[in-house]
Amino acid sequence: MPSPTVYRSGTVAIVGRPNVGKSTLLNTALRERLAIVTSTPQTTRDRILGVVRHGDAQIALIDTPGLHRPRSRLGRHMNSIAREAAREADAVIFMIAVPSERDELKPHPGDTTLLEAVGDPARVVFVINKVDRLADRSVLLAFIDAWSKLASFAAVVPISARRHDGVELVLGEVAKLLPERGAVYAEDFLTDRPVRFFASEFVREQIILATRQEVPHHVAVTIDRFDESGKVVHIEATIHCAKESQRPILLGAGGERIKSIGTAARRRIEEMVERQVNLKLWIEVDEAWQDSSESLGEFGYDGSGNVDGSDR
């Protein structure tokens, strides 16, 4: 008789330094644009859960902020989230970006420090992202050899998350590391975050894409009104910036920049809710909010994920 099918399920933390492609990996695995993605480091500020089914496994992927040298209370909060997720998960995707031919092939000190924090490499799938940018694949082999001398990972998988290359292999490897047990989440479950959380994230994403300089790291977005009782979803959001000089940057000439931010964010929200959305944005200056425990709590960076002003 054939052996019975073994079903596995569990959590997998995606950890790594900023800008290595963790959120892109999550979105590609889910086939859903759930996490916001930009080229700006530290775009992800909180953990984002996305559940994917792969063969006989249910994998709860957890996107985490990139580990970095913090300069504020917000930065320390982000690092704490990533480390906690790695400690609590059943398995870990330890993600780095492949070096260019001009870079040193030895592991970055920040990566080795993070690897020590992750713990047992036997529960780690080592993922090398952005291999599509390498013209000389011998660089990749040399890089893998350098890392293999540091730890014995459960698996090593080179990928290009942006090109959807190798992501299924990653899911297959992490599935092997999960406990043998039934599904934890319902079949149609995608994430534990409410739509209003993603509404605030989509606004922040467009701010990053529109400004790209100093403003992104100084901005938070809260949802003051979220009314989905009618045919049209009505949302009012406040953009909190840290300096008065950032207000005109966000507004743009004649208010054109804030208008374009709102238009692009509204379209992203409409994709998710599959309904028409009316989005209104306001700007407020909250100096030094990144180092204020009260402001961080109000803006949803206290671990609660709360971004709805009405629920404070």
C-alpha positions as CSV (number, residue, x, y, z in Angstrom):
1,M,0.0,0.0,0.0
2,P,1.2,3.6,-0.7
3,S,2.4,5.5,2.3
4,P,-0.1,8.1,3.6
5,T,0.4,11.7,2.6
6,V,2.3,13.7,5.2
7,Y,0.8,17.2,5.6
8,R,3.0,20.0,7.0
9,S,2.3,23.5,8.2
10,G,4.1,26.2,10.0
11,T,5.6,29.7,10.0
12,V,8.6,30.8,8.0
13,A,10.3,34.1,8.8
14,I,12.0,35.9,5.9
15,V,15.0,37.8,7.3
16,G,17.9,39.7,5.9
17,R,19.4,43.1,5.7
18,P,17.5,46.0,4.0
19,N,16.8,45.9,0.3
20,V,17.7,42.3,-0.5
21,G,14.2,41.5,-1.8
22,K,12.3,40.0,1.1
23,S,9.0,41.7,0.2
24,T,9.4,40.8,-3.5
25,L,9.8,37.2,-2.5
26,L,6.7,37.3,-0.4
27,N,4.6,38.8,-3.2
28,T,6.0,36.4,-5.7
29,A,5.3,33.4,-3.6
30,L,1.7,34.6,-2.9
31,R,1.1,35.7,-6.5
32,E,-0.3,38.8,-4.8
33,R,1.0,42.3,-4.4
34,L,0.6,42.3,-0.6
35,A,3.8,43.9,0.7
36,I,4.9,47.3,-0.6
37,V,8.1,47.2,-2.6
38,T,10.4,50.1,-3.4
39,S,14.2,50.5,-4.0
40,T,14.4,52.5,-0.8
41,P,16.0,50.6,2.1
42,Q,13.8,50.0,5.3
43,T,10.6,50.2,3.3
44,T,9.1,47.4,5.4
45,R,8.4,48.5,9.0
46,D,6.4,45.7,10.4
47,R,5.8,42.0,10.0
48,I,3.4,41.0,7.3
49,L,2.0,37.5,7.2
50,G,1.0,35.8,3.9
51,V,-0.1,32.2,3.7
52,V,0.7,30.1,0.6
53,R,-0.1,26.5,-0.2
54,H,2.7,24.5,-1.7
55,G,2.0,20.8,-2.4
56,D,1.1,19.1,0.8
57,A,2.2,22.1,2.9
58,Q,0.6,25.3,4.2
59,I,3.4,27.9,4.6
60,A,2.8,31.0,6.6
61,L,5.5,33.4,5.3
62,I,6.4,36.4,7.5
63,D,8.0,39.3,5.8
64,T,10.2,41.3,8.3
65,P,12.0,44.7,8.3
66,G,15.6,44.6,7.2
67,L,18.1,44.4,10.0
68,H,20.0,47.6,10.1
69,R,21.9,49.9,12.5
70,P,19.1,51.8,14.1
71,R,19.2,55.6,14.6
72,S,15.8,56.0,16.3
73,R,13.3,54.2,18.5
74,L,11.4,53.2,15.3
75,G,14.6,51.6,14.0
76,R,15.0,49.6,17.2
77,H,11.4,48.6,17.0
78,M,11.9,47.3,13.4
79,N,15.0,45.3,14.4
80,S,13.1,43.8,17.3
81,I,10.3,42.6,15.1
82,A,12.7,40.9,12.7
83,R,14.6,39.1,15.5
84,E,11.4,38.0,17.3
85,A,9.9,36.6,14.1
86,A,13.1,34.6,13.4
87,R,13.1,33.2,17.0
88,E,9.5,32.2,16.9
89,A,9.3,30.7,13.4
90,D,9.4,27.0,12.6
91,A,11.9,27.8,9.8
92,V,13.8,30.7,8.4
93,I,14.6,32.0,5.0
94,F,17.9,33.8,5.4
95,M,18.1,36.1,2.4
96,I,20.9,38.1,0.9
97,A,21.5,39.8,-2.4
98,V,24.2,38.4,-4.7
99,P,27.3,40.6,-4.9
100,S,28.3,42.2,-8.2
101,E,31.5,41.2,-9.9
102,R,33.2,44.2,-8.3
103,D,32.1,43.5,-4.7
104,E,34.1,41.4,-2.3
105,L,32.9,37.8,-2.2
106,K,33.3,37.3,1.5
107,P,30.1,37.6,3.6
108,H,29.1,41.0,4.8
109,P,29.6,41.5,8.6
110,G,26.0,42.6,9.0
111,D,24.9,39.3,7.4
112,T,27.1,37.2,9.7
113,T,25.8,39.0,12.7
114,L,22.3,38.4,11.7
115,L,23.0,34.7,11.0
116,E,24.3,34.3,14.6
117,A,21.0,35.8,15.8
118,V,18.9,33.4,13.8
119,G,20.5,30.4,15.5
120,D,20.5,26.8,14.3
121,P,21.4,26.8,10.5
122,A,19.7,23.4,10.2
123,R,16.4,25.2,10.1
124,V,17.5,27.8,7.7
125,V,17.1,28.0,3.9
126,F,19.9,30.2,2.6
127,V,18.5,32.3,-0.4
128,I,20.7,34.3,-2.6
129,N,18.6,36.8,-4.5
130,K,19.1,38.9,-7.6
131,V,21.2,36.4,-9.5
132,D,19.9,37.8,-12.7
133,R,22.2,40.7,-12.4
134,L,25.3,38.5,-12.6
135,A,26.9,38.1,-16.0
136,D,29.6,35.8,-14.6
137,R,28.0,32.8,-12.7
138,S,31.4,31.8,-11.4
139,V,31.0,34.7,-8.9
140,L,27.9,33.0,-7.6
141,L,29.7,29.7,-7.1
142,A,32.5,31.4,-5.3
143,F,30.1,33.3,-3.0
144,I,28.2,30.1,-2.1
145,D,31.6,28.4,-1.3
146,A,32.4,31.3,1.0
147,W,29.1,31.0,2.9
148,S,29.3,27.2,3.1
149,K,32.4,27.5,5.2
150,L,30.3,29.5,7.8
151,A,27.3,27.3,8.3
152,S,25.6,24.1,7.2
153,F,22.2,25.3,5.9
154,A,19.3,23.1,5.3
155,A,19.4,24.2,1.6
156,V,21.0,26.9,-0.5
157,V,18.8,28.3,-3.3
158,P,19.9,31.0,-5.8
159,I,16.9,33.0,-7.1
160,S,15.6,36.0,-8.9
161,A,12.5,36.9,-7.0
162,R,11.7,39.8,-9.4
163,R,11.7,37.4,-12.3
164,H,9.9,34.6,-10.4
165,D,12.9,32.3,-10.9
166,G,13.6,29.8,-8.1
167,V,10.8,30.8,-5.8
168,E,9.0,27.5,-6.0
169,L,12.3,25.8,-5.1
170,V,12.5,27.9,-2.0
171,L,9.0,27.0,-1.0
172,G,9.7,23.3,-1.5
173,E,12.8,23.5,0.7
174,V,11.1,25.3,3.6
175,A,8.1,23.0,3.4
176,K,10.5,20.1,4.4
177,L,11.4,21.9,7.6
178,L,7.8,22.4,8.8
179,P,6.2,20.3,11.5
180,E,3.9,17.4,10.4
181,R,0.5,18.7,11.3
182,G,-2.8,19.9,9.7
183,A,-3.5,23.2,8.3
184,V,-3.5,26.1,10.7
185,Y,-5.4,28.6,8.5
186,A,-8.5,28.2,6.4
187,E,-8.1,27.4,2.7
188,D,-8.9,30.9,1.5
189,F,-6.9,32.7,4.2
190,L,-4.3,35.1,2.9
191,T,-3.2,37.5,5.7
192,D,-4.1,38.5,9.2
193,R,-3.8,42.2,8.4
194,P,-7.0,44.3,7.9
195,V,-7.5,46.2,4.6
196,R,-7.0,49.5,6.4
197,F,-3.5,48.5,7.3
198,F,-2.7,48.0,3.6
199,A,-4.5,51.2,2.7
200,S,-2.0,53.1,4.9
201,E,0.9,51.0,3.5
202,F,-0.1,51.8,-0.1
203,V,-0.2,55.5,0.6
204,R,3.3,55.3,2.2
205,E,4.5,53.3,-0.8
206,Q,3.5,56.0,-3.2
207,I,5.1,58.7,-1.0
208,I,8.4,56.8,-1.1
209,L,8.2,56.4,-4.9
210,A,7.3,60.1,-5.3
211,T,10.0,61.6,-3.1
212,R,12.8,59.0,-2.8
213,Q,15.1,61.4,-0.8
214,E,14.9,62.3,2.8
215,V,11.1,62.2,3.2
216,P,10.4,58.5,3.1
217,H,12.1,57.6,6.4
218,H,10.4,60.5,8.2
219,V,6.8,59.7,7.2
220,A,4.0,57.7,8.8
221,V,0.4,57.2,7.6
222,T,-2.6,56.7,9.8
223,I,-6.2,56.0,8.7
224,D,-8.7,58.4,10.2
225,R,-11.8,57.1,8.4
226,F,-12.5,53.8,6.7
227,D,-16.1,53.4,5.7
228,E,-17.0,50.4,3.5
229,S,-20.7,50.4,4.2
230,G,-21.7,51.7,0.8
231,K,-20.9,50.9,-2.8
232,V,-17.9,53.2,-2.6
233,V,-15.2,52.8,0.1
234,H,-14.5,56.1,1.7
235,I,-11.0,56.5,3.3
236,E,-9.4,59.5,4.9
237,A,-5.7,59.3,5.8
238,T,-3.2,61.6,7.5
239,I,0.4,61.7,6.4
240,H,2.6,62.5,9.4
241,C,6.0,64.1,8.5
242,A,8.8,65.0,11.0
243,K,9.7,68.5,9.7
244,E,7.8,71.5,8.5
245,S,10.1,71.7,5.5
246,Q,8.8,68.3,4.3
247,R,5.2,69.5,3.9
248,P,5.9,71.5,0.7
249,I,7.9,68.5,-0.7
250,L,4.8,66.3,-0.1
251,L,2.5,68.8,-1.5
252,G,4.5,69.6,-4.7
253,A,3.9,72.6,-6.9
254,G,0.2,73.5,-6.8
255,G,-0.5,70.4,-4.8
256,E,0.3,68.1,-7.8
257,R,2.5,65.7,-5.9
258,I,0.0,64.9,-3.1
259,K,-2.7,64.5,-5.8
260,S,-0.6,62.0,-7.8
261,I,0.3,60.1,-4.5
262,G,-3.4,59.9,-3.7
263,T,-4.4,58.7,-7.2
264,A,-1.8,56.0,-7.3
265,A,-2.6,54.8,-3.8
266,R,-6.3,54.8,-4.6
267,R,-5.7,52.5,-7.5
268,R,-3.7,50.1,-5.4
269,I,-6.4,50.0,-2.8
270,E,-9.1,49.4,-5.5
271,E,-7.1,46.4,-6.7
272,M,-7.3,44.9,-3.3
273,V,-10.9,45.6,-2.4
274,E,-12.2,45.3,-5.9
275,R,-14.5,48.3,-5.4
276,Q,-14.4,52.0,-6.1
277,V,-12.5,54.0,-3.5
278,N,-12.7,57.7,-2.5
279,L,-9.4,58.6,-0.8
280,K,-8.6,61.9,0.9
281,L,-5.2,62.8,2.2
282,W,-4.1,65.3,4.8
283,I,-0.6,66.3,6.0
284,E,0.4,66.9,9.6
285,V,3.8,67.7,11.1
286,D,4.8,65.6,14.1
287,E,8.3,66.5,15.0
288,A,10.6,63.6,16.2
289,W,7.7,61.1,16.1
290,Q,10.3,58.3,15.3
291,D,11.7,58.7,18.8
292,S,8.4,59.2,20.7
293,S,6.9,56.0,22.2
294,E,3.5,57.7,22.3
295,S,3.6,58.6,18.6
296,L,4.9,55.2,17.6
297,G,2.0,53.6,19.5
298,E,-0.5,55.9,17.9
299,F,0.9,55.3,14.4
300,G,0.8,51.5,14.8
301,Y,4.4,50.8,15.5
302,D,3.9,49.3,18.9
303,G,3.4,45.8,17.8
304,S,-0.4,46.1,17.5
305,G,-0.4,46.9,13.8
306,N,-3.1,49.5,14.5
307,V,-3.3,52.2,11.9
308,D,-6.9,53.2,12.4
309,G,-7.1,56.5,14.2
310,S,-10.7,55.7,15.4
311,D,-9.4,52.7,17.3
312,R,-6.7,54.4,19.3
